Structure formats: structure tokens, C-alpha cells
Amino acid sequence: MTETVSTVPSQPAPLPPTPAPLPDEVFEGVRALQTFCHANARAKGFHRATDELSAYVSSIGGIERADGLSRIQDRAGNRLLLIVGEIIEAHEEIRDGHLPNEEWLNQAPGKEGKPEGVPSEIADALIRILDFAGEHDIDLADVVRRKLAYNATREAMHGRQF
């Protein structure tokens, strides 16, 4: 009879200590990056439809206003899905056999020099997240600060298996 040996440790390894809070300069850097990403997206025309819709909604009332606000919410939802799309593109890179830290420059006509790979797709997602926060007046740096402080109080893996 063969004895089965478990490879699962009986006690989990101790966790490293929670890092010290980040200095304010880090959060100011996040704010600066958010401002830049939002301004760049606005300059490239990504907010034209939202701006036009917001101006229209501000000028009307009643049922038309409610419909306009609903359309703004729909647009916000679509923008969130664009963030998800960038993460899906990163996943597709891994499914195509690329390593998570592998990046290269596209050489296809019309796309020469375009960064490709998981790092590039994650950067796209971050840019879209920062732009979304800027568009909706979310102080993402402050929200991140609060979430980090809260998460520091949580148990390992937040009480989950994975």
C-alpha cells in the first residue's frame, strides 16, 4: 500500500508586515497622472459626445432631462466596459503564448512602433481608468489612499482561498 503525502502545508507561511503608508507625494503623482490622462483624452476627442450630451441635458427639463441623464449613465457604463476590454486584450496576449512582462513594437503597416503585449494593455486600462475618474470628478488618489488604509486592516487574502 502506497502512502499519500500531502504537499499542502499544515500552517500557512507568515505574511510579511503591512507596508508603511505611502507619502503624500505618491498620491499627488496619481492626481497629476489622472489630470494628464483626462486632458489628453479630451484633447483627442474622446469626450465630445459626453460634452454635447451634458450641455443638452443642462438646457432641458422634465422627461427629456431624465432621458438625457439615463444616456449619460449608459455612456459611463460603456466607458467602464472599454476598461474591461483592455484587460481582456491583456488576457488574449497570454492566451496567444506571450509572457505577462513581454512587450514588443508592432511592425504592421500603419501601426509601426505601437507597443504591444500585456504591459501595453494594462497601461491602456490604467489610462482609461484615470480618464474615467477625471471625467466623473473622482479623486482617485484619495479613494486609493482610503482603500489601502482599509485593506491594511483585513485578514490574509481577505478571508478567501484565492
Sine and cosine of phi, psi and omega as CSV:
sin_phi,cos_phi,sin_psi,cos_psi,sin_omega,cos_omega
0.00,0.00,0.74,-0.68,-0.02,-1.00
-1.00,-0.04,0.70,-0.71,0.01,-1.00
-1.00,0.02,0.73,-0.68,0.04,-1.00
-1.00,0.04,0.77,-0.64,0.01,-1.00
-0.96,-0.29,0.79,-0.61,0.01,-1.00
-0.98,0.19,0.69,-0.73,0.06,-1.00
-0.99,-0.14,0.04,1.00,0.01,-1.00
-1.00,0.00,0.84,-0.54,0.00,-1.00
-0.90,0.43,0.55,-0.84,-0.01,-1.00
-0.95,0.31,-0.51,0.86,0.04,-1.00
-0.85,-0.53,0.73,-0.68,0.04,-1.00
-0.92,0.40,0.48,-0.88,0.03,-1.00
-0.90,0.43,0.56,-0.83,0.01,-1.00
-0.91,0.42,0.55,-0.84,0.00,-1.00
-0.99,0.12,0.52,-0.86,0.11,-0.99
-0.92,0.40,0.35,-0.93,0.00,-1.00
-0.90,0.43,0.46,-0.89,0.06,-1.00
-0.90,0.43,0.73,-0.68,0.00,-1.00
-0.90,0.43,0.39,-0.92,0.04,-1.00
-0.90,0.43,0.44,-0.90,0.06,-1.00
-0.83,0.55,0.53,-0.85,0.00,-1.00
-0.97,0.26,0.53,-0.85,0.05,-1.00
-0.93,0.35,0.41,-0.91,-0.02,-1.00
-0.83,0.56,-0.52,0.85,-0.03,-1.00
-0.86,0.50,-0.55,0.83,0.02,-1.00
-0.89,0.46,-0.70,0.71,-0.03,-1.00
-0.95,0.33,-0.55,0.83,0.10,-1.00
-0.90,0.43,-0.60,0.80,0.06,-1.00
-0.90,0.44,-0.63,0.77,0.05,-1.00
-0.89,0.45,-0.69,0.73,0.02,-1.00
-0.88,0.48,-0.67,0.74,0.01,-1.00
-0.90,0.43,-0.67,0.74,0.02,-1.00
-0.91,0.42,-0.65,0.76,0.04,-1.00
-0.88,0.48,-0.71,0.70,0.00,-1.00
-0.87,0.48,-0.68,0.73,0.00,-1.00
-0.90,0.43,-0.75,0.66,-0.03,-1.00
-0.87,0.49,-0.66,0.75,-0.01,-1.00
-0.93,0.38,-0.69,0.72,0.00,-1.00
-0.89,0.45,-0.63,0.77,0.01,-1.00
-0.91,0.42,-0.69,0.72,0.02,-1.00
-0.90,0.44,-0.64,0.77,0.02,-1.00
-0.90,0.43,-0.68,0.73,0.00,-1.00
-0.91,0.42,-0.48,0.87,0.00,-1.00
-1.00,0.04,0.07,1.00,0.11,-0.99
1.00,0.02,0.14,0.99,-0.05,-1.00
-0.94,0.33,-0.22,0.98,-0.03,-1.00
-0.93,-0.37,0.10,1.00,-0.06,-1.00
-0.84,0.54,-0.75,0.66,-0.04,-1.00
-0.90,0.44,-0.66,0.75,0.02,-1.00
-0.91,0.41,-0.67,0.74,0.02,-1.00
-0.87,0.48,-0.70,0.71,0.00,-1.00
-0.90,0.44,-0.67,0.74,0.01,-1.00
-0.91,0.41,-0.67,0.74,0.02,-1.00
-0.89,0.46,-0.67,0.75,0.04,-1.00
-0.89,0.46,-0.67,0.75,0.02,-1.00
-0.89,0.45,-0.73,0.68,-0.04,-1.00
-0.89,0.46,-0.61,0.79,0.00,-1.00
-0.91,0.41,-0.40,0.92,-0.08,-1.00
-1.00,-0.07,-0.05,1.00,-0.09,-1.00
-0.82,-0.57,0.09,-1.00,0.04,-1.00
-0.61,-0.79,-0.08,-1.00,0.09,-1.00
0.90,0.43,-0.56,-0.83,-0.06,-1.00
-0.87,0.49,-0.62,0.78,-0.01,-1.00
-0.88,0.48,-0.61,0.79,0.01,-1.00
-0.91,0.42,-0.70,0.71,0.01,-1.00
-0.87,0.50,-0.66,0.75,0.03,-1.00
-0.90,0.43,-0.66,0.75,0.01,-1.00
-0.90,0.43,-0.67,0.75,0.04,-1.00
-0.90,0.44,-0.62,0.78,0.06,-1.00
-0.88,0.47,-0.63,0.77,0.02,-1.00
-0.92,0.38,-0.57,0.82,0.07,-1.00
-0.91,0.42,-0.67,0.74,0.04,-1.00
-0.89,0.45,-0.66,0.75,0.05,-1.00
-0.86,0.50,-0.70,0.72,0.00,-1.00
-0.88,0.47,-0.66,0.75,0.03,-1.00
-0.88,0.47,-0.67,0.74,0.04,-1.00
-0.89,0.46,-0.66,0.75,0.04,-1.00
-0.90,0.44,-0.62,0.79,0.02,-1.00
-0.90,0.43,-0.61,0.79,0.06,-1.00
-0.90,0.44,-0.61,0.79,0.02,-1.00
-0.93,0.37,-0.46,0.89,0.11,-0.99
-0.91,0.42,-0.57,0.82,0.08,-1.00
-0.90,0.45,-0.73,0.69,0.04,-1.00
-0.86,0.52,-0.64,0.77,0.01,-1.00
-0.85,0.52,-0.61,0.79,0.03,-1.00
-0.91,0.41,-0.62,0.78,0.04,-1.00
-0.92,0.40,-0.63,0.77,0.06,-1.00
-0.89,0.46,-0.65,0.76,0.05,-1.00
-0.88,0.47,-0.62,0.78,0.06,-1.00
-0.89,0.46,-0.67,0.74,0.03,-1.00
-0.89,0.46,-0.65,0.76,0.02,-1.00
-0.88,0.47,-0.59,0.81,0.05,-1.00
-0.87,0.49,-0.67,0.74,0.03,-1.00
-0.92,0.40,-0.68,0.73,0.04,-1.00
-0.88,0.48,-0.49,0.87,0.03,-1.00
-0.99,0.16,0.05,1.00,0.09,-1.00
0.99,-0.14,0.10,1.00,0.01,-1.00
-1.00,0.07,0.54,-0.84,0.05,-1.00
-0.96,0.26,0.43,-0.90,-0.02,-1.00
-0.86,0.51,-0.45,0.89,-0.02,-1.00
-0.97,-0.23,0.18,0.98,-0.03,-1.00
-0.99,0.11,0.79,-0.61,0.02,-1.00
-0.69,-0.72,0.58,-0.81,0.02,-1.00
-0.52,-0.86,0.18,-0.98,0.01,-1.00
-0.97,-0.23,0.77,-0.63,0.01,-1.00
-0.92,0.40,0.65,-0.76,0.02,-1.00
-0.91,-0.41,0.07,1.00,-0.02,-1.00
-0.91,0.41,0.56,-0.83,0.03,-1.00
-0.81,0.58,0.75,-0.66,-0.01,-1.00
1.00,0.06,-0.21,0.98,0.00,-1.00
-0.81,-0.59,0.29,0.96,-0.03,-1.00
-0.82,0.57,0.78,-0.62,0.05,-1.00
1.00,0.10,0.01,1.00,0.00,-1.00
-0.96,0.27,0.84,-0.55,0.05,-1.00
-0.89,0.45,0.68,-0.73,0.00,-1.00
-0.77,-0.64,0.31,-0.95,0.06,-1.00
0.92,-0.40,0.08,-1.00,-0.02,-1.00
-0.84,0.54,-0.73,0.68,-0.01,-1.00
-0.85,0.53,-0.63,0.77,0.00,-1.00
-0.91,0.40,-0.65,0.76,0.00,-1.00
-0.93,0.36,-0.61,0.79,0.06,-1.00
-0.91,0.41,-0.64,0.77,0.06,-1.00
-0.87,0.48,-0.68,0.73,0.05,-1.00
-0.86,0.51,-0.68,0.73,0.01,-1.00
-0.89,0.45,-0.68,0.73,0.00,-1.00
-0.90,0.44,-0.68,0.73,0.04,-1.00
-0.86,0.50,-0.70,0.72,0.02,-1.00
-0.91,0.41,-0.63,0.78,0.03,-1.00
-0.88,0.47,-0.74,0.68,-0.02,-1.00
-0.90,0.43,-0.63,0.78,0.05,-1.00
-0.90,0.44,-0.71,0.71,0.02,-1.00
-0.84,0.54,-0.72,0.70,0.01,-1.00
-0.88,0.48,-0.67,0.75,0.03,-1.00
-0.90,0.43,-0.66,0.75,-0.01,-1.00
-0.89,0.46,-0.58,0.82,-0.10,-1.00
-0.96,-0.27,0.34,0.94,0.06,-1.00
0.80,0.60,0.69,0.72,0.07,-1.00
-0.99,-0.14,0.84,-0.54,0.08,-1.00
-0.99,0.14,1.00,0.10,-0.11,-0.99
-0.87,0.49,-0.59,0.81,0.02,-1.00
-0.86,0.51,-0.69,0.73,0.00,-1.00
-0.93,0.37,-0.63,0.78,0.03,-1.00
-0.90,0.43,-0.68,0.73,0.03,-1.00
-0.88,0.47,-0.68,0.73,0.02,-1.00
-0.85,0.53,-0.73,0.69,-0.01,-1.00
-0.91,0.42,-0.66,0.75,0.00,-1.00
-0.91,0.42,-0.65,0.76,0.03,-1.00
-0.89,0.45,-0.66,0.75,0.02,-1.00
-0.89,0.45,-0.69,0.72,0.02,-1.00
-0.91,0.41,-0.73,0.68,-0.04,-1.00
-0.88,0.48,-0.47,0.88,0.04,-1.00
-0.90,0.44,-0.37,0.93,-0.01,-1.00
-1.00,0.01,-0.12,0.99,-0.10,-0.99
-1.00,0.05,0.40,-0.92,0.01,-1.00
-0.96,0.29,0.18,-0.98,0.00,-1.00
-0.81,0.59,0.70,-0.71,0.03,-1.00
0.82,0.58,0.36,0.93,0.00,-1.00
0.81,0.59,0.52,0.85,0.05,-1.00
0.98,0.18,0.18,0.98,-0.04,-1.00
-0.95,-0.32,0.20,-0.98,0.02,-1.00
-0.99,0.14,-0.54,0.84,0.02,-1.00
-0.44,-0.90,0.00,0.00,0.00,0.00
